Amino acid sequence: MHVRKYLLLLCFLIGGAALSQAQSITTAQYITNYKSIAIAEMQRSGVPASIKLAQGIIETQSGNGWLVQNSNNHFGIKCKNNWTGASVNYDDDARQECFRKYDKATDSWKDHSDFLRSNPRYAFLFEYDQKDYKSWAYGLKQAGYATSRTYPQQLIEVIERYDLQQYTLEGLGQQGSIVKSGPGFIGEDQPVASDPSKRFIPKATAANYPSGEFKINGRKVIYAPAGTSLVVMANDKDIRVSNLVHYNDLQDAVLLEQDMLIFLQRKNRKGANDFHVVAEGENLYTISQTEGIILEWLRKRNKLEEGEEPAPGEKLLLDGYASSKPKLTESSVAILKEEDKQPADLSPKKIIRDLKTEIAKAREGSAPSAQSTAPAQPAPVADNTLPPQMVEDLKKLDGKMGGASVRPATIPMNKPATPPSGTKYHTVQDKETMYAISKKYNVTVAQLQRWNNLADNNIKTGQQLVVSQ
């Protein structure tokens, strides 16, 4: 009897092991099962099919992981605060974390696409070419999709080992095309978008610069060909993508449209040379990269505003400050004229010029006349009074525009000779603050400042303040 039970148990164990082995899914089978969904989702959402398949293979161990078998979750997406569907608990970065559960696999694949598409953290990925799987791989890591340091390398290895790029090409109608990817390469069927009239695209040729890292103006720099991914470069050089963008006065981390110099350190505020003569085809950005000087400081040193470009042959100072701005190109002058044609309230530069004019008029009105012994009366400002906060804003604005500083005393404030009827006063007590006084009389600090012609919150013990009008 005991022998019979033993044989039955042995048969059960052998059969269970065989069944378990039969249920195991190979990577090739996983790809076959889900490649069509990956292509359809790429066409719907823009997430490359190669990336989706590689992520699915890694996250599910080719469909054999506990999480996918118990939740149909192919991408390891956790519940987060906005998830209202079913869930399962699973040990991942911490014990028993909450993961999303789906009724069927297609729901997981669709949710993964929507998760990337709707999350601002991943928005920059969709600016990459769908065939550029390396930038996508490194971009996912940069955006924080996975905690593994080697996650990008894992994705790239899976894509290349199983030739998953073919499904991206199939989704784009380019089945059979041979495309490579990665920093410094753009395939023949992957044209680089370029606009010769676009500003801030530097011109450089490989013949002018050595390969690898070198220095310009004491800062490390590398010559990067068109098609280079800044995300990949940042990962290779162990630099944050945001810093690499900032170092080079760029707007975002897209693929480079033209050959250019990329600084790996912040550029200097001044150049190694005293000046730079503008050559045909150069603009401020190309000069800032060629000389290794921060674009903003190049403008400051030559009294140039954003949008103004120096004409060929003009001499730009790289150290010190110019006494006047250089001659501008005809195209930049035309752009500035178009801006001046805008309505006054829509032209920021015109608003700044008008403010500077009003400030100058106010100063002239408050200065004593050379032909009169009696002090001149200050010219009234249009609104009679300027709130202290506006005075502070004008000071900051005037300082940025290179004008003389604005002092509250130079802004005429017309204080009534006698307080209006109903005016209430408060005598400042020891250690009493403007904020405490405003709360006591149910008024704002700004009102107290305006009623008492105060430029800040500094008050003295015993001082009388108007607290109601």
GUTI-23296 format. One record per residue (C-alpha): residue in three letters; chain; residue number from 0; y, x, z. Coordinates in Angstrom, 2 decimals, decimal comma. Layout:
// GUTI-23296
('Ala' 'A' NUM (Y X Z));
...
END
This chain:
// GUTI-23296
('Met' 'A' 0 (0,00 0,00 0,00));
('His' 'A' 1 (2,34 2,79 0,91));
('Val' 'A' 2 (1,45 4,60 -2,30));
('Arg' 'A' 3 (2,31 1,49 -4,35));
('Lys' 'A' 4 (5,74 1,17 -2,68));
('Tyr' 'A' 5 (6,34 4,84 -3,28));
('Leu' 'A' 6 (5,50 4,53 -6,99));
('Leu' 'A' 7 (7,75 1,46 -7,37));
('Leu' 'A' 8 (10,64 3,27 -5,69));
('Leu' 'A' 9 (10,10 6,32 -7,88));
('Cys' 'A' 10 (10,12 4,18 -11,05));
('Phe' 'A' 11 (13,31 2,46 -9,90));
('Leu' 'A' 12 (15,10 5,76 -9,34));
('Ile' 'A' 13 (13,97 7,17 -12,69));
('Gly' 'A' 14 (15,00 3,99 -14,51));
('Gly' 'A' 15 (18,37 3,94 -12,75));
('Ala' 'A' 16 (19,06 7,54 -13,71));
('Ala' 'A' 17 (18,10 6,84 -17,31));
('Leu' 'A' 18 (20,34 3,77 -17,37));
('Ser' 'A' 19 (23,22 5,76 -15,89));
('Gln' 'A' 20 (22,77 8,46 -18,51));
('Ala' 'A' 21 (22,64 5,86 -21,28));
('Gln' 'A' 22 (25,91 4,36 -20,10));
('Ser' 'A' 23 (27,70 7,76 -20,23));
('Ile' 'A' 24 (30,32 7,90 -23,01));
('Thr' 'A' 25 (30,99 11,03 -25,05));
('Thr' 'A' 26 (34,52 12,06 -26,06));
('Ala' 'A' 27 (33,69 11,37 -29,71));
('Gln' 'A' 28 (32,57 7,85 -28,82));
('Tyr' 'A' 29 (35,73 7,28 -26,77));
('Ile' 'A' 30 (37,89 8,32 -29,74));
('Thr' 'A' 31 (35,92 6,05 -32,08));
('Asn' 'A' 32 (36,28 3,12 -29,68));
('Tyr' 'A' 33 (40,04 3,40 -29,16));
('Lys' 'A' 34 (41,57 5,18 -32,18));
('Ser' 'A' 35 (42,47 1,86 -33,85));
('Ile' 'A' 36 (44,26 0,65 -30,71));
('Ala' 'A' 37 (46,11 3,98 -30,49));
('Ile' 'A' 38 (47,32 3,68 -34,09));
('Ala' 'A' 39 (48,37 0,04 -33,65));
('Glu' 'A' 40 (50,28 0,86 -30,45));
('Met' 'A' 41 (52,01 3,80 -32,14));
('Gln' 'A' 42 (53,22 1,52 -34,93));
('Arg' 'A' 43 (54,38 -1,05 -32,37));
('Ser' 'A' 44 (55,99 1,18 -29,75));
('Gly' 'A' 45 (56,53 4,64 -31,26));
('Val' 'A' 46 (54,24 6,54 -28,86));
('Pro' 'A' 47 (52,18 8,96 -31,02));
('Ala' 'A' 48 (48,51 8,01 -31,39));
('Ser' 'A' 49 (47,46 11,60 -30,73));
('Ile' 'A' 50 (49,28 11,61 -27,39));
('Lys' 'A' 51 (47,84 8,25 -26,32));
('Leu' 'A' 52 (44,28 9,29 -27,17));
('Ala' 'A' 53 (44,64 12,65 -25,42));
('Gln' 'A' 54 (46,07 11,02 -22,31));
('Gly' 'A' 55 (43,26 8,46 -22,31));
('Ile' 'A' 56 (40,59 11,16 -22,63));
('Ile' 'A' 57 (42,07 13,22 -19,76));
('Glu' 'A' 58 (42,86 10,33 -17,42));
('Thr' 'A' 59 (39,46 8,60 -17,81));
('Gln' 'A' 60 (37,18 11,63 -18,35));
('Ser' 'A' 61 (36,48 10,15 -21,79));
('Gly' 'A' 62 (35,93 6,68 -20,33));
('Asn' 'A' 63 (33,53 7,76 -17,56));
('Gly' 'A' 64 (35,87 7,85 -14,56));
('Trp' 'A' 65 (35,58 5,44 -11,64));
('Leu' 'A' 66 (39,12 4,15 -12,08));
('Val' 'A' 67 (38,74 3,09 -15,73));
('Gln' 'A' 68 (35,31 1,57 -15,14));
('Asn' 'A' 69 (36,57 -0,50 -12,22));
('Ser' 'A' 70 (40,05 -1,43 -13,45));
('Asn' 'A' 71 (40,25 -0,86 -17,25));
('Asn' 'A' 72 (43,15 1,47 -16,40));
('His' 'A' 73 (43,03 4,16 -19,11));
('Phe' 'A' 74 (46,25 6,01 -18,21));
('Gly' 'A' 75 (46,26 6,27 -14,43));
('Ile' 'A' 76 (49,36 4,09 -14,08));
('Lys' 'A' 77 (50,04 3,29 -10,44));
('Cys' 'A' 78 (51,20 -0,11 -9,20));
('Lys' 'A' 79 (54,88 0,70 -8,52));
('Asn' 'A' 80 (57,23 -1,92 -7,10));
('Asn' 'A' 81 (57,46 -4,03 -10,25));
('Trp' 'A' 82 (53,71 -4,63 -10,68));
('Thr' 'A' 83 (52,60 -8,19 -9,85));
('Gly' 'A' 84 (49,10 -8,11 -11,36));
('Ala' 'A' 85 (45,71 -7,20 -9,91));
('Ser' 'A' 86 (45,13 -3,75 -8,44));
('Val' 'A' 87 (42,51 -1,34 -7,07));
('Asn' 'A' 88 (42,74 1,46 -4,54));
('Tyr' 'A' 89 (41,72 4,96 -5,54));
('Asp' 'A' 90 (42,10 8,49 -4,08));
('Asp' 'A' 91 (44,46 10,48 -6,30));
('Asp' 'A' 92 (47,45 12,50 -5,06));
('Ala' 'A' 93 (47,00 10,66 -1,74));
('Arg' 'A' 94 (44,20 8,59 -0,23));
('Gln' 'A' 95 (43,68 5,02 -1,45));
('Glu' 'A' 96 (46,69 4,79 -3,76));
('Cys' 'A' 97 (47,36 1,53 -5,57));
('Phe' 'A' 98 (46,54 1,48 -9,30));
('Arg' 'A' 99 (47,03 -1,29 -11,84));
('Lys' 'A' 100 (43,99 -3,32 -12,87));
('Tyr' 'A' 101 (43,63 -4,96 -16,30));
('Asp' 'A' 102 (41,38 -7,67 -17,69));
('Lys' 'A' 103 (40,59 -5,64 -20,80));
('Ala' 'A' 104 (41,24 -2,18 -22,23));
('Thr' 'A' 105 (43,79 -3,33 -24,81));
('Asp' 'A' 106 (46,02 -4,62 -21,98));
('Ser' 'A' 107 (46,04 -1,12 -20,47));
('Trp' 'A' 108 (46,90 0,56 -23,79));
('Lys' 'A' 109 (49,77 -1,88 -24,39));
('Asp' 'A' 110 (51,10 -1,54 -20,84));
('His' 'A' 111 (51,08 2,25 -21,19));
('Ser' 'A' 112 (53,26 2,03 -24,31));
('Asp' 'A' 113 (55,65 -0,42 -22,63));
('Phe' 'A' 114 (55,74 1,73 -19,49));
('Leu' 'A' 115 (57,01 4,73 -21,48));
('Arg' 'A' 116 (59,28 2,71 -23,72));
('Ser' 'A' 117 (61,08 0,80 -20,96));
('Asn' 'A' 118 (61,47 3,62 -18,42));
('Pro' 'A' 119 (64,76 5,55 -18,79));
('Arg' 'A' 120 (63,01 8,74 -17,61));
('Tyr' 'A' 121 (61,02 8,84 -20,84));
('Ala' 'A' 122 (63,77 7,68 -23,23));
('Phe' 'A' 123 (64,40 11,20 -24,59));
('Leu' 'A' 124 (60,79 11,45 -25,80));
('Phe' 'A' 125 (61,40 8,88 -28,51));
('Glu' 'A' 126 (63,97 11,16 -30,14));
('Tyr' 'A' 127 (61,16 13,58 -31,02));
('Asp' 'A' 128 (59,26 13,35 -34,27));
('Gln' 'A' 129 (55,99 11,47 -33,69));
('Lys' 'A' 130 (54,14 14,39 -35,25));
('Asp' 'A' 131 (55,61 16,87 -32,77));
('Tyr' 'A' 132 (52,86 16,43 -30,19));
('Lys' 'A' 133 (53,77 19,64 -28,33));
('Ser' 'A' 134 (57,26 18,43 -27,49));
('Trp' 'A' 135 (55,78 15,11 -26,39));
('Ala' 'A' 136 (53,24 16,90 -24,21));
('Tyr' 'A' 137 (55,81 19,10 -22,46));
('Gly' 'A' 138 (58,30 16,22 -22,32));
('Leu' 'A' 139 (55,85 14,01 -20,41));
('Lys' 'A' 140 (55,48 16,74 -17,80));
('Gln' 'A' 141 (59,24 17,29 -17,60));
('Ala' 'A' 142 (59,76 13,55 -17,05));
('Gly' 'A' 143 (57,27 13,57 -14,19));
('Tyr' 'A' 144 (54,34 11,67 -15,72));
('Ala' 'A' 145 (51,73 13,93 -14,11));
('Thr' 'A' 146 (51,71 16,32 -11,16));
('Ser' 'A' 147 (49,39 18,89 -12,75));
('Arg' 'A' 148 (51,26 22,02 -13,83));
('Thr' 'A' 149 (48,94 22,44 -16,81));
('Tyr' 'A' 150 (49,16 18,84 -18,01));
('Pro' 'A' 151 (50,97 19,76 -21,28));
('Gln' 'A' 152 (48,43 22,46 -22,09));
('Gln' 'A' 153 (45,57 20,04 -21,38));
('Leu' 'A' 154 (47,01 17,47 -23,78));
('Ile' 'A' 155 (47,62 20,03 -26,53));
('Glu' 'A' 156 (44,11 21,48 -26,15));
('Val' 'A' 157 (42,48 18,03 -26,43));
('Ile' 'A' 158 (44,62 17,07 -29,44));
('Glu' 'A' 159 (43,75 20,26 -31,29));
('Arg' 'A' 160 (40,07 20,40 -30,28));
('Tyr' 'A' 161 (39,36 16,86 -31,46));
('Asp' 'A' 162 (41,92 16,81 -34,31));
('Leu' 'A' 163 (43,72 13,78 -32,86));
('Gln' 'A' 164 (46,78 14,51 -34,99));
('Gln' 'A' 165 (44,99 12,86 -37,92));
('Tyr' 'A' 166 (45,38 9,46 -36,24));
('Thr' 'A' 167 (49,13 9,94 -35,87));
('Leu' 'A' 168 (49,31 10,81 -39,57));
('Glu' 'A' 169 (47,16 7,80 -40,41));
('Gly' 'A' 170 (49,57 5,58 -38,49));
('Leu' 'A' 171 (52,44 7,05 -40,51));
('Gly' 'A' 172 (50,62 6,55 -43,81));
('Gln' 'A' 173 (50,19 10,31 -44,24));
('Gln' 'A' 174 (46,45 10,57 -43,78));
('Gly' 'A' 175 (45,13 13,92 -44,97));
('Ser' 'A' 176 (48,46 15,77 -44,62));
('Ile' 'A' 177 (48,35 19,12 -42,87));
('Val' 'A' 178 (51,02 19,36 -40,23));
('Lys' 'A' 179 (51,52 21,97 -37,57));
('Ser' 'A' 180 (53,73 21,46 -34,60));
('Gly' 'A' 181 (55,51 23,27 -31,87));
('Pro' 'A' 182 (58,49 25,55 -31,37));
('Gly' 'A' 183 (59,90 27,13 -34,46));
('Phe' 'A' 184 (57,86 25,19 -36,98));
('Ile' 'A' 185 (58,48 22,12 -39,09));
('Gly' 'A' 186 (55,83 21,14 -41,61));
('Glu' 'A' 187 (56,56 20,81 -45,32));
('Asp' 'A' 188 (56,30 17,05 -45,04));
('Gln' 'A' 189 (58,59 17,03 -42,01));
('Pro' 'A' 190 (62,12 17,53 -43,38));
('Val' 'A' 191 (64,90 18,52 -41,03));
('Ala' 'A' 192 (67,73 16,00 -40,81));
('Ser' 'A' 193 (70,98 17,82 -41,49));
('Asp' 'A' 194 (74,60 16,88 -42,04));
('Pro' 'A' 195 (76,83 19,70 -43,33));
('Ser' 'A' 196 (79,93 17,93 -42,06));
('Lys' 'A' 197 (78,54 17,49 -38,53));
('Arg' 'A' 198 (80,45 19,42 -35,91));
('Phe' 'A' 199 (79,03 21,88 -33,42));
('Ile' 'A' 200 (76,04 23,07 -35,46));
('Pro' 'A' 201 (76,19 26,88 -35,46));
('Lys' 'A' 202 (75,25 28,92 -38,47));
('Ala' 'A' 203 (73,09 31,98 -37,91));
('Thr' 'A' 204 (70,57 33,96 -39,87));
('Ala' 'A' 205 (67,54 35,83 -38,58));
('Ala' 'A' 206 (68,73 39,02 -40,28));
('Asn' 'A' 207 (71,75 39,18 -37,93));
('Tyr' 'A' 208 (69,77 39,15 -34,70));
('Pro' 'A' 209 (66,69 40,88 -33,22));
('Ser' 'A' 210 (63,50 38,97 -32,42));
('Gly' 'A' 211 (62,80 37,97 -28,84));
('Glu' 'A' 212 (65,36 38,05 -26,04));
('Phe' 'A' 213 (68,55 40,10 -26,33));
('Lys' 'A' 214 (72,05 39,95 -24,84));
('Ile' 'A' 215 (75,44 38,73 -26,04));
('Asn' 'A' 216 (78,43 39,24 -23,75));
('Gly' 'A' 217 (76,04 40,23 -20,97));
('Arg' 'A' 218 (74,03 37,01 -21,15));
('Lys' 'A' 219 (70,40 36,59 -22,25));
('Val' 'A' 220 (70,02 34,78 -25,57));
('Ile' 'A' 221 (67,35 34,13 -28,18));
('Tyr' 'A' 222 (67,62 33,36 -31,88));
('Ala' 'A' 223 (65,86 30,02 -32,51));
('Pro' 'A' 224 (64,94 28,74 -35,97));
('Ala' 'A' 225 (65,37 25,12 -37,09));
('Gly' 'A' 226 (62,80 22,75 -35,63));
('Thr' 'A' 227 (62,56 24,55 -32,29));
('Ser' 'A' 228 (61,94 22,18 -29,37));
('Leu' 'A' 229 (64,19 22,90 -26,39));
('Val' 'A' 230 (61,65 21,17 -24,15));
('Val' 'A' 231 (58,94 23,63 -25,20));
('Met' 'A' 232 (61,33 26,58 -24,96));
('Ala' 'A' 233 (62,42 25,54 -21,46));
('Asn' 'A' 234 (58,80 25,40 -20,36));
('Asp' 'A' 235 (57,99 28,78 -21,91));
('Lys' 'A' 236 (61,03 30,42 -20,31));
('Asp' 'A' 237 (60,63 28,60 -16,97));
('Ile' 'A' 238 (64,09 27,03 -17,26));
('Arg' 'A' 239 (65,00 23,41 -16,55));
('Val' 'A' 240 (65,67 21,51 -19,78));
('Ser' 'A' 241 (68,96 20,14 -18,41));
('Asn' 'A' 242 (70,13 23,69 -17,68));
('Leu' 'A' 243 (69,19 24,91 -21,16));
('Val' 'A' 244 (71,19 22,04 -22,67));
('His' 'A' 245 (74,14 22,80 -20,36));
('Tyr' 'A' 246 (74,11 26,56 -21,02));
('Asn' 'A' 247 (74,51 25,88 -24,75));
('Asp' 'A' 248 (77,12 23,09 -24,62));
('Leu' 'A' 249 (74,68 20,66 -26,23));
('Gln' 'A' 250 (74,40 16,90 -25,80));
('Asp' 'A' 251 (70,63 16,52 -25,42));
('Ala' 'A' 252 (67,31 18,29 -25,89));
('Val' 'A' 253 (66,37 17,25 -29,41));
('Leu' 'A' 254 (64,75 19,46 -32,03));
('Leu' 'A' 255 (67,23 22,00 -33,41));
('Glu' 'A' 256 (68,56 20,89 -36,79));
('Gln' 'A' 257 (69,57 24,39 -37,91));
('Asp' 'A' 258 (68,91 28,02 -37,00));
('Met' 'A' 259 (71,01 28,87 -33,95));
('Leu' 'A' 260 (71,51 31,08 -30,94));
('Ile' 'A' 261 (70,23 29,61 -27,67));
('Phe' 'A' 262 (71,49 31,10 -24,40));
('Leu' 'A' 263 (69,01 31,36 -21,55));
('Gln' 'A' 264 (71,81 31,90 -19,03));
('Arg' 'A' 265 (75,21 30,33 -18,54));
('Lys' 'A' 266 (77,79 31,85 -20,88));
('Asn' 'A' 267 (80,87 33,71 -19,63));
('Arg' 'A' 268 (84,38 32,31 -19,21));
('Lys' 'A' 269 (85,77 35,16 -21,31));
('Gly' 'A' 270 (84,45 37,21 -24,20));
('Ala' 'A' 271 (83,49 40,86 -24,40));
('Asn' 'A' 272 (86,18 41,30 -27,10));
('Asp' 'A' 273 (89,88 40,50 -26,82));
('Phe' 'A' 274 (89,97 38,12 -29,77));
('His' 'A' 275 (87,96 36,61 -32,63));
('Val' 'A' 276 (89,22 36,06 -36,17));
('Val' 'A' 277 (87,96 32,72 -37,49));
('Ala' 'A' 278 (85,82 33,12 -40,59));
('Glu' 'A' 279 (85,28 30,54 -43,33));
('Gly' 'A' 280 (82,77 27,91 -42,17));
('Glu' 'A' 281 (83,09 28,72 -38,46));
('Asn' 'A' 282 (84,12 26,22 -35,82));
('Leu' 'A' 283 (84,77 26,46 -32,09));
('Tyr' 'A' 284 (81,12 25,88 -31,22));
('Thr' 'A' 285 (79,77 28,58 -33,53));
('Ile' 'A' 286 (82,37 30,98 -32,15));
('Ser' 'A' 287 (81,49 30,13 -28,55));
('Gln' 'A' 288 (77,83 30,89 -29,29));
('Thr' 'A' 289 (78,55 34,03 -31,30));
('Glu' 'A' 290 (80,84 35,46 -28,61));
('Gly' 'A' 291 (78,92 34,10 -25,59));
('Ile' 'A' 292 (81,91 32,24 -24,14));
('Ile' 'A' 293 (81,83 28,72 -22,64));
('Leu' 'A' 294 (83,20 26,23 -25,16));
('Glu' 'A' 295 (85,53 24,60 -22,63));
('Trp' 'A' 296 (87,07 27,96 -21,76));
('Leu' 'A' 297 (87,47 28,90 -25,41));
('Arg' 'A' 298 (89,57 25,74 -25,80));
('Lys' 'A' 299 (91,59 26,41 -22,65));
('Arg' 'A' 300 (92,45 29,96 -23,67));
('Asn' 'A' 301 (93,78 28,77 -27,03));
('Lys' 'A' 302 (95,47 25,49 -26,00));
('Leu' 'A' 303 (93,06 23,43 -28,08));
('Glu' 'A' 304 (91,96 19,90 -27,31));
('Glu' 'A' 305 (88,58 18,40 -28,13));
('Gly' 'A' 306 (88,41 17,63 -31,84));
('Glu' 'A' 307 (90,88 20,34 -32,85));
('Glu' 'A' 308 (89,38 23,11 -35,00));
('Pro' 'A' 309 (91,13 26,41 -35,83));
('Ala' 'A' 310 (91,78 27,25 -39,49));
('Pro' 'A' 311 (90,07 30,26 -41,13));
('Gly' 'A' 312 (91,96 33,50 -40,55));
('Glu' 'A' 313 (93,42 32,38 -37,21));
('Lys' 'A' 314 (93,07 34,71 -34,22));
('Leu' 'A' 315 (91,48 33,14 -31,12));
('Leu' 'A' 316 (91,90 34,80 -27,74));
('Leu' 'A' 317 (88,69 35,44 -25,82));
('Asp' 'A' 318 (90,50 36,82 -22,79));
('Gly' 'A' 319 (93,87 35,72 -21,42));
('Tyr' 'A' 320 (95,77 32,69 -22,69));
('Ala' 'A' 321 (97,55 32,07 -25,99));
('Ser' 'A' 322 (101,25 31,20 -25,99));
('Ser' 'A' 323 (100,66 28,53 -28,65));
('Lys' 'A' 324 (97,73 26,85 -30,32));
('Pro' 'A' 325 (96,46 28,26 -33,62));
('Lys' 'A' 326 (96,88 26,57 -36,99));
('Leu' 'A' 327 (94,33 23,77 -37,35));
('Thr' 'A' 328 (92,03 22,90 -40,21));
('Glu' 'A' 329 (93,16 20,06 -42,46));
('Ser' 'A' 330 (90,10 18,01 -41,54));
('Ser' 'A' 331 (90,76 18,14 -37,79));
('Val' 'A' 332 (94,45 17,30 -38,34));
('Ala' 'A' 333 (93,39 14,27 -40,40));
('Ile' 'A' 334 (91,06 13,13 -37,60));
('Leu' 'A' 335 (93,83 13,41 -35,01));
('Lys' 'A' 336 (96,19 11,40 -37,22));
('Glu' 'A' 337 (93,57 8,67 -37,48));
('Glu' 'A' 338 (93,29 8,59 -33,70));
('Asp' 'A' 339 (97,05 8,18 -33,38));
('Lys' 'A' 340 (96,87 5,13 -35,66));
('Gln' 'A' 341 (94,78 3,33 -33,04));
('Pro' 'A' 342 (96,47 0,79 -30,75));
('Ala' 'A' 343 (98,20 2,50 -27,84));
('Asp' 'A' 344 (95,73 1,15 -25,31));
('Leu' 'A' 345 (92,77 2,50 -27,31));
('Ser' 'A' 346 (94,01 6,06 -27,93));
('Pro' 'A' 347 (93,34 8,23 -24,84));
('Lys' 'A' 348 (95,31 11,19 -26,18));
('Lys' 'A' 349 (98,35 9,00 -26,87));
('Ile' 'A' 350 (98,12 7,55 -23,35));
('Ile' 'A' 351 (98,11 11,06 -21,85));
('Arg' 'A' 352 (101,09 12,12 -23,99));
('Asp' 'A' 353 (103,03 8,99 -22,96));
('Leu' 'A' 354 (102,28 9,62 -19,29));
('Lys' 'A' 355 (103,53 13,20 -19,55));
('Thr' 'A' 356 (106,71 11,94 -21,22));
('Glu' 'A' 357 (107,32 9,43 -18,42));
('Ile' 'A' 358 (106,73 12,11 -15,78));
('Ala' 'A' 359 (109,24 14,42 -17,49));
('Lys' 'A' 360 (111,82 11,61 -17,65));
('Ala' 'A' 361 (111,34 10,92 -13,94));
('Arg' 'A' 362 (111,96 14,60 -13,12));
('Glu' 'A' 363 (115,09 14,75 -15,28));
('Gly' 'A' 364 (116,45 11,61 -13,62));
('Ser' 'A' 365 (115,98 13,08 -10,14));
('Ala' 'A' 366 (117,67 16,45 -10,97));
('Pro' 'A' 367 (121,38 16,92 -10,03));
('Ser' 'A' 368 (123,90 16,94 -12,88));
('Ala' 'A' 369 (125,57 20,25 -13,72));
('Gln' 'A' 370 (128,91 18,46 -14,40));
('Ser' 'A' 371 (129,13 16,50 -11,15));
('Thr' 'A' 372 (129,46 17,60 -7,53));
('Ala' 'A' 373 (127,94 14,34 -6,30));
('Pro' 'A' 374 (124,14 14,17 -6,36));
('Ala' 'A' 375 (122,82 12,21 -9,31));
('Gln' 'A' 376 (120,99 8,97 -8,61));
('Pro' 'A' 377 (117,31 9,10 -9,52));
('Ala' 'A' 378 (116,29 7,27 -12,66));
('Pro' 'A' 379 (114,24 4,22 -11,71));
('Val' 'A' 380 (110,59 4,15 -12,67));
('Ala' 'A' 381 (109,54 1,11 -14,67));
('Asp' 'A' 382 (107,66 -0,49 -11,76));
('Asn' 'A' 383 (110,13 0,74 -9,04));
('Thr' 'A' 384 (107,24 2,15 -7,00));
('Leu' 'A' 385 (104,08 4,08 -7,71));
('Pro' 'A' 386 (101,12 3,67 -5,35));
('Pro' 'A' 387 (100,08 6,94 -3,70));
('Gln' 'A' 388 (96,66 6,84 -5,36));
('Met' 'A' 389 (98,33 6,66 -8,79));
('Val' 'A' 390 (100,48 9,64 -7,84));
('Glu' 'A' 391 (97,32 11,60 -6,99));
('Asp' 'A' 392 (95,69 10,57 -10,27));
('Leu' 'A' 393 (98,80 11,65 -12,20));
('Lys' 'A' 394 (98,75 15,00 -10,43));
('Lys' 'A' 395 (95,12 15,59 -11,43));
('Leu' 'A' 396 (95,72 14,37 -14,97));
('Asp' 'A' 397 (98,84 16,46 -15,44));
('Gly' 'A' 398 (97,03 19,52 -14,08));
('Lys' 'A' 399 (94,19 19,07 -16,60));
('Met' 'A' 400 (96,70 18,75 -19,44));
('Gly' 'A' 401 (98,36 22,03 -18,53));
('Gly' 'A' 402 (101,63 20,54 -17,27));
('Ala' 'A' 403 (103,51 21,29 -14,07));
('Ser' 'A' 404 (102,15 19,65 -10,96));
('Val' 'A' 405 (103,53 16,25 -9,99));
('Arg' 'A' 406 (104,81 15,99 -6,41));
('Pro' 'A' 407 (105,26 12,63 -4,74));
('Ala' 'A' 408 (108,86 13,56 -3,92));
('Thr' 'A' 409 (109,75 13,76 -7,62));
('Ile' 'A' 410 (108,62 10,16 -8,22));
('Pro' 'A' 411 (111,60 7,92 -7,31));
('Met' 'A' 412 (110,62 5,39 -4,67));
('Asn' 'A' 413 (113,23 2,67 -4,08));
('Lys' 'A' 414 (112,95 1,69 -0,42));
('Pro' 'A' 415 (114,87 -1,47 0,57));
('Ala' 'A' 416 (118,01 -0,77 2,59));
('Thr' 'A' 417 (117,05 -3,47 5,11));
('Pro' 'A' 418 (113,55 -4,81 5,73));
('Pro' 'A' 419 (112,98 -8,36 4,51));
('Ser' 'A' 420 (112,87 -11,11 7,11));
('Gly' 'A' 421 (109,50 -11,53 8,80));
('Thr' 'A' 422 (108,73 -7,80 8,71));
('Lys' 'A' 423 (106,51 -6,62 11,60));
('Tyr' 'A' 424 (106,30 -3,09 12,96));
('His' 'A' 425 (103,72 -1,06 14,85));
('Thr' 'A' 426 (104,31 2,06 16,89));
('Val' 'A' 427 (101,58 4,65 16,31));
('Gln' 'A' 428 (99,62 5,51 19,46));
('Asp' 'A' 429 (97,98 8,83 20,28));
('Lys' 'A' 430 (94,93 9,56 18,06));
('Glu' 'A' 431 (95,40 6,26 16,21));
('Thr' 'A' 432 (94,44 6,29 12,53));
('Met' 'A' 433 (95,67 4,39 9,49));
('Tyr' 'A' 434 (92,26 2,80 9,15));
('Ala' 'A' 435 (92,33 1,50 12,75));
('Ile' 'A' 436 (95,83 0,10 12,24));
('Ser' 'A' 437 (94,84 -1,61 8,99));
('Lys' 'A' 438 (91,92 -3,33 10,75));
('Lys' 'A' 439 (94,12 -4,38 13,68));
('Tyr' 'A' 440 (96,57 -6,22 11,41));
('Asn' 'A' 441 (94,02 -7,33 8,80));
('Val' 'A' 442 (95,67 -5,41 5,95));
('Thr' 'A' 443 (94,49 -2,58 3,70));
('Val' 'A' 444 (95,34 1,11 4,03));
('Ala' 'A' 445 (96,84 0,98 0,52));
('Gln' 'A' 446 (99,24 -1,77 1,66));
('Leu' 'A' 447 (100,32 0,31 4,67));
('Gln' 'A' 448 (100,94 3,28 2,43));
('Arg' 'A' 449 (102,98 1,22 -0,03));
('Trp' 'A' 450 (105,09 -0,56 2,60));
('Asn' 'A' 451 (105,88 2,74 4,32));
('Asn' 'A' 452 (106,23 4,95 1,22));
('Leu' 'A' 453 (103,41 7,22 2,41));
('Ala' 'A' 454 (101,63 9,59 0,01));
('Asp' 'A' 455 (98,60 10,03 2,30));
('Asn' 'A' 456 (97,13 8,88 5,62));
('Asn' 'A' 457 (98,96 11,44 7,78));
('Ile' 'A' 458 (100,89 9,67 10,57));
('Lys' 'A' 459 (102,38 10,88 13,87));
('Thr' 'A' 460 (102,31 9,49 17,39));
('Gly' 'A' 461 (105,40 7,37 18,00));
('Gln' 'A' 462 (106,02 6,74 14,30));
('Gln' 'A' 463 (106,98 3,16 13,42));
('Leu' 'A' 464 (105,04 1,57 10,59));
('Val' 'A' 465 (105,67 -1,64 8,69));
('Val' 'A' 466 (102,44 -3,63 9,11));
('Ser' 'A' 467 (103,43 -6,99 7,60));
('Gln' 'A' 468 (105,94 -8,22 5,04));
END
